[in-house]
Amino acid sequence: MEHRISHKGMDELLKQLEDDYVKAVKGNESKTVEDFIETF
């Protein structure tokens, strides 16, 4: 089964992921990578 998503849809998803990642990094108080990943 093949799933298709438009370029615009993909751009929107990637932008949201980037925004979430930047927010997680800026607010990061984790001491380990595992803690960061769980928080993210």
LODO-176914 format. One record per atom (N, C-alpha, C): atom name; residue in one letter; x negated, y, z negated. Coordinates in pm, whole numbers, plus 32768, in hexadecimal, padded with zeros to 4 digits. Layout:
BEGIN
<a: CA	r: A	xx: X	yy: Y	zz: Z>
...
//
This chain:
BEGIN
<a: N	r: M	xx: 7FAC	yy: 7F8A	zz: 8000>
<a: CA	r: M	xx: 8000	yy: 8000	zz: 8000>
<a: C	r: M	xx: 7FA8	yy: 807C	zz: 8000>
<a: N	r: E	xx: 7FC4	yy: 80D6	zz: 8059>
<a: CA	r: E	xx: 7F72	yy: 814F	zz: 8067>
<a: C	r: E	xx: 7FC0	yy: 81C8	zz: 8036>
<a: N	r: H	xx: 7F7F	yy: 821B	zz: 7FE4>
<a: CA	r: H	xx: 7FBD	yy: 8294	zz: 7FB3>
<a: C	r: H	xx: 7F80	yy: 830C	zz: 7FFA>
<a: N	r: R	xx: 7FD3	yy: 8367	zz: 8022>
<a: CA	r: R	xx: 7FA4	yy: 83E0	zz: 8066>
<a: C	r: R	xx: 7FC6	yy: 8459	zz: 8013>
<a: N	r: I	xx: 7F6C	yy: 84B9	zz: 800F>
<a: CA	r: I	xx: 7F85	yy: 8538	zz: 7FCC>
<a: C	r: I	xx: 7F4E	yy: 85A5	zz: 8027>
<a: N	r: S	xx: 7F94	yy: 8612	zz: 802C>
<a: CA	r: S	xx: 7F69	yy: 867F	zz: 8084>
<a: C	r: S	xx: 7EEA	yy: 86BF	zz: 804E>
<a: N	r: H	xx: 7EA4	yy: 8705	zz: 80A5>
<a: CA	r: H	xx: 7E2B	yy: 874C	zz: 807A>
<a: C	r: H	xx: 7E4F	yy: 87B5	zz: 8012>
<a: N	r: K	xx: 7EBF	yy: 87FA	zz: 8026>
<a: CA	r: K	xx: 7EEA	yy: 885F	zz: 7FC5>
<a: C	r: K	xx: 7F07	yy: 881D	zz: 7F3E>
<a: N	r: G	xx: 7F4B	yy: 87AB	zz: 7F41>
<a: CA	r: G	xx: 7F69	yy: 8763	zz: 7EC5>
<a: C	r: G	xx: 7EEA	yy: 8737	zz: 7E7E>
<a: N	r: M	xx: 7E8A	yy: 8707	zz: 7ECC>
<a: CA	r: M	xx: 7E0B	yy: 86DB	zz: 7E92>
<a: C	r: M	xx: 7DC0	yy: 8751	zz: 7E56>
<a: N	r: D	xx: 7DC0	yy: 87C2	zz: 7E9C>
<a: CA	r: D	xx: 7D7E	yy: 883B	zz: 7E68>
<a: C	r: D	xx: 7DBC	yy: 8865	zz: 7DE3>
<a: N	r: E	xx: 7E41	yy: 885F	zz: 7DDB>
<a: CA	r: E	xx: 7E85	yy: 8885	zz: 7D60>
<a: C	r: E	xx: 7E62	yy: 8827	zz: 7CEE>
<a: N	r: L	xx: 7E5E	yy: 87A5	zz: 7D0B>
<a: CA	r: L	xx: 7E3A	yy: 8743	zz: 7CA4>
<a: C	r: L	xx: 7DA9	yy: 8756	zz: 7C75>
<a: N	r: L	xx: 7D4E	yy: 876E	zz: 7CD3>
<a: CA	r: L	xx: 7CC2	yy: 8782	zz: 7CAF>
<a: C	r: L	xx: 7CAF	yy: 8802	zz: 7C5F>
<a: N	r: K	xx: 7CF8	yy: 886B	zz: 7C81>
<a: CA	r: K	xx: 7CF0	yy: 88E9	zz: 7C38>
<a: C	r: K	xx: 7D21	yy: 88D6	zz: 7BAA>
<a: N	r: Q	xx: 7D8D	yy: 888C	zz: 7B98>
<a: CA	r: Q	xx: 7DC0	yy: 8871	zz: 7B11>
<a: C	r: Q	xx: 7D5C	yy: 881F	zz: 7AC1>
<a: N	r: L	xx: 7D20	yy: 87BC	zz: 7AFF>
<a: CA	r: L	xx: 7CBB	yy: 876B	zz: 7ABD>
<a: C	r: L	xx: 7C45	yy: 87C1	zz: 7A93>
<a: N	r: E	xx: 7C18	yy: 8818	zz: 7AEE>
<a: CA	r: E	xx: 7BA9	yy: 8872	zz: 7ACF>
<a: C	r: E	xx: 7BCC	yy: 88CE	zz: 7A5A>
<a: N	r: D	xx: 7C43	yy: 8908	zz: 7A5D>
<a: CA	r: D	xx: 7C6E	yy: 8960	zz: 79F0>
<a: C	r: D	xx: 7C71	yy: 8916	zz: 796B>
<a: N	r: D	xx: 7CA8	yy: 889C	zz: 796D>
<a: CA	r: D	xx: 7CAE	yy: 884C	zz: 78F2>
<a: C	r: D	xx: 7C21	yy: 882B	zz: 78C0>
<a: N	r: Y	xx: 7BC7	yy: 880B	zz: 791C>
<a: CA	r: Y	xx: 7B3D	yy: 87E8	zz: 78F7>
<a: C	r: Y	xx: 7AF6	yy: 8861	zz: 78BA>
<a: N	r: V	xx: 7B03	yy: 88D5	zz: 78FA>
<a: CA	r: V	xx: 7AC2	yy: 894F	zz: 78C7>
<a: C	r: V	xx: 7AF6	yy: 8970	zz: 783B>
<a: N	r: K	xx: 7B79	yy: 8964	zz: 782A>
<a: CA	r: K	xx: 7BB5	yy: 897F	zz: 77A7>
<a: C	r: K	xx: 7B7E	yy: 891C	zz: 773F>
<a: N	r: A	xx: 7B72	yy: 889E	zz: 7764>
<a: CA	r: A	xx: 7B40	yy: 8838	zz: 7708>
<a: C	r: A	xx: 7AAE	yy: 8852	zz: 76E4>
<a: N	r: V	xx: 7A5D	yy: 887B	zz: 7746>
<a: CA	r: V	xx: 79CF	yy: 8894	zz: 772C>
<a: C	r: V	xx: 79BD	yy: 890F	zz: 76D2>
<a: N	r: K	xx: 7A08	yy: 8978	zz: 76EE>
<a: CA	r: K	xx: 79FC	yy: 89F3	zz: 769E>
<a: C	r: K	xx: 7A27	yy: 89DE	zz: 760E>
<a: N	r: G	xx: 7A8B	yy: 8989	zz: 75F9>
<a: CA	r: G	xx: 7ABE	yy: 8970	zz: 7572>
<a: C	r: G	xx: 7A80	yy: 88F6	zz: 7532>
<a: N	r: N	xx: 7A15	yy: 88C3	zz: 756E>
<a: CA	r: N	xx: 79D9	yy: 8846	zz: 7542>
<a: C	r: N	xx: 798C	yy: 8855	zz: 74BF>
<a: N	r: E	xx: 79B3	yy: 8805	zz: 745D>
<a: CA	r: E	xx: 7968	yy: 87FE	zz: 73E0>
<a: C	r: E	xx: 793D	yy: 876E	zz: 73C5>
<a: N	r: S	xx: 7946	yy: 871B	zz: 742C>
<a: CA	r: S	xx: 7923	yy: 868D	zz: 741E>
<a: C	r: S	xx: 788F	yy: 867B	zz: 7408>
<a: N	r: K	xx: 786F	yy: 8614	zz: 73BC>
<a: CA	r: K	xx: 77E3	yy: 85F3	zz: 73A0>
<a: C	r: K	xx: 77AD	yy: 8588	zz: 73FD>
<a: N	r: T	xx: 7808	yy: 853E	zz: 743F>
<a: CA	r: T	xx: 77DD	yy: 84D3	zz: 7499>
<a: C	r: T	xx: 782B	yy: 84DC	zz: 751C>
<a: N	r: V	xx: 77F7	yy: 849B	zz: 7582>
<a: CA	r: V	xx: 783B	yy: 8496	zz: 7603>
<a: C	r: V	xx: 78C2	yy: 8450	zz: 75F3>
<a: N	r: E	xx: 78C4	yy: 83E6	zz: 75A5>
<a: CA	r: E	xx: 7941	yy: 839B	zz: 7590>
<a: C	r: E	xx: 79AC	yy: 83F4	zz: 7552>
<a: N	r: D	xx: 7986	yy: 8445	zz: 74EE>
<a: CA	r: D	xx: 79E5	yy: 84A0	zz: 74B0>
<a: C	r: D	xx: 7A1A	yy: 8506	zz: 7516>
<a: N	r: F	xx: 79C0	yy: 853A	zz: 7567>
<a: CA	r: F	xx: 79EA	yy: 8599	zz: 75CD>
<a: C	r: F	xx: 7A4D	yy: 855A	zz: 762D>
<a: N	r: I	xx: 7A2E	yy: 84E4	zz: 765E>
<a: CA	r: I	xx: 7A85	yy: 84A0	zz: 76BE>
<a: C	r: I	xx: 7B0E	yy: 8485	zz: 767F>
<a: N	r: E	xx: 7B10	yy: 845A	zz: 7604>
<a: CA	r: E	xx: 7B90	yy: 8440	zz: 75C2>
<a: C	r: E	xx: 7BE0	yy: 84C1	zz: 75B2>
<a: N	r: T	xx: 7B9D	yy: 852E	zz: 7593>
<a: CA	r: T	xx: 7BE1	yy: 85AF	zz: 7583>
<a: C	r: T	xx: 7C13	yy: 85E0	zz: 7609>
<a: N	r: F	xx: 7BC2	yy: 85CF	zz: 7672>
<a: CA	r: F	xx: 7BE6	yy: 85FD	zz: 76F7>
<a: C	r: F	xx: 7C59	yy: 85AA	zz: 772C>
//
